[in-house]
Amino acid sequence: MKSIEINKRILQSNTEFAQKNRNVLKERGIVTVNIFGSPGAGKTSILEKIIKSMKDKISIGVIEGDLYTTKDGERIESQGIPVVQINTCGACHLDAAMIEKSIQSIDIESLDLIFIENIGNLVCPASYDLGEDSRITVLSITEGNDKPLKYPFIFKQSEAVVLNKMDIINYTDFDINEFYEDIYSLNKDIKVFLVSARDGDGIDELCRYFTAKVNI
Amino acid sequence: MHEISIASEIYKIVEESIKDYKIKNVTLILIKVGNFNAVDEESLKFAFNVISKGSKSENAKIILEGVEGFELVVEKIEGDEDEEYRNK
């Protein structure tokens, strides 16, 4: 019988790809944001609003992750900015190798900011570094205020949480005080943005946050 | 849900080690899993079982050691040496 110490990191190959991506993006001064959130939280809708309001001042590209279809990619493309659609055909997260391919397939030289819209999922994407500068999570009112405690890891790693669908909060049992209490207990430094992608509330503040990242 | 991709990475690492250390059959695989990875033990074992069918690690016992944080490491494997190879 032989006992062998291996000590190999399981996602090592992903980490290597992520590091390569990070270098490629850093060299060109591109800020990259990885966006998490459940299906239907409003990731794409928020992106549409942000892009509309920022695209004249900042050069933005988007990498769209979905299991199937190019629906989201088409929505973003209609804003006239570069977009790559990744279809994972069932896989629950994006990995760094997919991002490497994506950034090779668009002209990134002129870009200031890349948004990566991850697969709708509050669990798996958190384990895969893509080479991004920061991670944000979109949570929506209809999902309920208990989600941060139920899916703590994604919120622990997020620099900001965007609480979407604020326009309908009064029609739900969403307890915003409990939400604040829970989210800060997980991550005391997390920034919270209250928005409504539908009527545009809070979008300006979110744009200022992204603009500040690019201007640093 | 990402247990399948994690299991196949583990399988790859184990297969490499089988070659490097001339192992006949793997009896144990010890994995360190940080809780931030939200890995479900049963689905990971199930996924590994499926992936390793017919290989030298198909009967390996998988032990998960839970730790705080993001770590995800194949710490060690145990197995019997390939006698034939050694005698060559």
Interface residues (C-beta under 8 A of the other chain):
Chain A: M1 K2 S3 I4 E5 I6 N7 K8 R9 I10 L11 S13 A91 C92 H93 D95 N121 V123 C124 A126 S127 Y128 F153 K156 Q157
Chain B: M1 H2 S5 I6 E9 I10 I13 S17 Y21 I23 T27 I31 N35 F36 N37 A38 F70 E71 L72 V73 V74 E75 K76 I77 E78 G79 D80 E81
